[in-house]
Amino acid sequence: MNNIYPLTIFLVLFVYSTLFGQNEDFSHSSSWNSLTVKGNLNEKLFLKNELNLRRTNFLQDWEQIVLRPSVQYKLDNAFTAAIGYSYIQNYSYADFSTPIDTRENNLWQQLFIKQIFKHFDISHRIRFEERFRKQVSRVDNLSSISGTDYSGRLRYRFIVTVPLLKKKHISVIAYDEVFLDFETRLQPKNLNQNWMFVGLRFRESEHITITSGYHNINIPKDNFSITNHIWETSLIYTL
């Protein structure tokens, strides 16, 4: 199969998503940067810890800080299972964001599946999050934290990686990720949000991998939607 096929499919989906998102009521631009440290305990078991620093409004305001440690087990060359924890600090940065700063703690379980073909790779990431979020109440135009809310959310990410310059270890990577909100039900209630990403991945050495590109997020609400245009850069360091 020609290398261009999976990339073409993703570009078509990406352009469609961008055009479809032109009817949203609110949009903003962000810069997301992350550092992931990975350490192998043995051939199958390894630890990961992510630190995500996310700023918005052309870097003027904090959007989120996310800390995400996990334990991962490589079942074989295709399947990797993981359990992890996320600490998320959400900031108030616009009229359509949370009215005050809030926190979320979530526990998650994940299955990662990788399929290797001759000219490209396909990966699937399935993650279920058990979310404990601070509730915000508003009385007399004043917002305050009133308790903690529980909900479940399923995330499915479909990833295509196409080698661009094999000798320089540079690849094109594209993905689409769907978030389904379960709340406390056994079946999804609605679409929570959708992520699309297109960028370049560079493996500088066996220890350092850098990915950078454009990330588009659409979050549908009851009466409006939010689109976030992001330039995202991540660095993975393997001990």
N, C-alpha and C positions, 0 to 999 in steps of 0.2 A: 504494500500500500504506500502511496506517495506521502511524503512528510507533510505536504500542504493540507491534506484532507482534514485532520482533526483541528488544525489551526484555523482553517477556513470556517468550520462549523462554529468554533468559539467566537470568531470575529463577527459572524452573522448574528449570533445570540447577543453578543455585547452591544452591537449597533442597535438591534431591536430594543434591548432593555433601555438604552439611552434615549431613544426616540419615544418609547412608551412612557418614560419618566418625565417627559416635558410638561405634563399636565399637573405636576405636583404643586402644592401650595407653598412649600418651604424648601429651601436648599441652602447648604453651606459647604465650605471647603476646609479640608483638614489635612494635617500631616501626622501620620502614624509611624512610629519607629519602635522596633522591638529587638531585644537581645534574648536568645535562647541558649542555655548551657546544657549540654548533654554529657552524661558520664556513664560508661558501661561498667556494670558490676560483674558480668560474665558474658558469654557468647549470646545469651538470650535475654537477660534481664538488664534494663538500663533505667536511669533516672533523667528527667528533664525538668527544667525550670524556665518559665518565660516571664519576662518583664516587658510590658507594653506601655509606652508613653505616647499619649494621643492628645494633640492640641488642635484647635479649630479657629475659625475666624482669622485666617491668615496668620496663625501662630500666636495670636493675641491672648487666647483663653485656653485653659485646660478643658478637655472634653472627658477623658477617662484616664485612669491608671489601673492596669490589670496585672496581677501577680498570679501565675498559674503553674504550680509544681505538679508533677505526675510521676507515677511508676508505670513502666511499660514492659511488656513481655512479648518477645518475638516468637510466635508459635511455629512459623516456618518462613520461607522466603517471601510468601505472599501475604500472610496474615500477622498483624500485631495487635494485641489487646492492651488496654490501658485503663487505669483509674486515676482520677485527679481531683484537684480542688482549685477553685478560682476565687480570688478576692478582687472585687471590682469597686473602684471609687468613681462614682458618677458626679459630674460637676454641672452646676447651673450656668449656662452660657448664652441662652437665647430664650425668647418667649415660648418657643415650642419645645424646649428641653424641660427637664425636671425643675420645678420652681426653686428648690433648694438642693444643696449637695446631699447625695444619698449613697448608701453602700449596698452591695449585694455579695452574698457568700453562696457559692454553689458547689455541689459535688457532682462529678460526671463520670460516666463509663463510656468507653470508646472502642470501636473496632476499625482498624485501618487495613485496607485491602489494596494490593499493588499488582497490576498486570503488565508484564513487559512484552512488547512487540518488537519487531525488527527496527522500525524507524521512529517509534514513540512509545511512551508509557502512559497508562491510564491508572488512576488511583481513586479509591472511594473512601471517604472518612465519614463514619456514622457515630454521632455522639449524642448521648441523652444526658441532659442537665437537670438536676434537682435544685431549683433556685429558691433562695431565701432572701427576699428583698425587703428593704425598709419601706413601710407605707407612709405616704404623705397626706396629711389632712389640712384643710384650709378653713379657718374660722376668722371672721372679721378681716378678711384680706391678708391674714397672716398664715404662713405655711409652717408646719412642724411635723416631726416624726411621731407617728401614732402607734406603731407596732411593726410586726414582721409578717409578710405574706409569703405563702408557699405556692409554687407552680412548677410544672414540668415542661421541658422544651426539647424537641428533637431537631438535630442539625444534620443535614446530609450535604457533603461537599463532593462534587465530581471534578476531578483534576486531570488535565492533559499536559504532559511534558514532552517537548520536541527538541532534541539536540540541534543546536544551530551551528556551533563551531566545536566539534568534538575535541580537537587538540587543545583548545583553550578552555574546555569544560564550561561552555556557555550554552544555555538552553532557554527556549521560550516556554513559559508556564502560564496556563490559563485555568481558571476554575469558576464554577457557579456553585453557590451554597444556599440552600433553602432552610429556613427556620420555621418549624411548626410548633405553635403554642398549644400545649395540652391542658394547661391550668391544672386542675385536679382530676381530670377525666382520664379514661382509658383510650380515648380517641382524640385526634387533634381538633381543636376548636376553630383555628384560623391560621392564616399565614402571618407569622410574626415579622419577618423581614427577609430580604433577598440580597445576597452579596455576589458581585462579579469582579474578577481580577484578571488583568493581563500584564505580564511583565517579563523581565529577564532574570535568570538565575545563573550565578557565577560561582563555581567551586574553586576557590583560590588555592586550597590545599586539602589534605585529608582532615584538617581541623576546622577550617573556616569555609562557610557557604553564605553568600550574600544574594538576596532577592530584592528587586526593586521594580515598582510599576504602578499602574493606575488601578484604583480600587473604587468601585461604585456600589453604594448601599442605598436600597430603597426600603423605607419603613412605612407600611400602610397603617393609617389610623381610621377611626370611625368616620370622621368628616374631612380628613385631609391626609396628605402623605408627606414624608420627609425624605429628601435625597441628599446624600453626603458624597461629595467628590473628594477623593483622598489620593494623595501620593504616599505610598507605603514602602518602607524599606525595613528589611529584617536581616539580622545576622545570626547565624547558628554557629556556635563554637563547641566542638567535640573534644573533650579532654583526652 
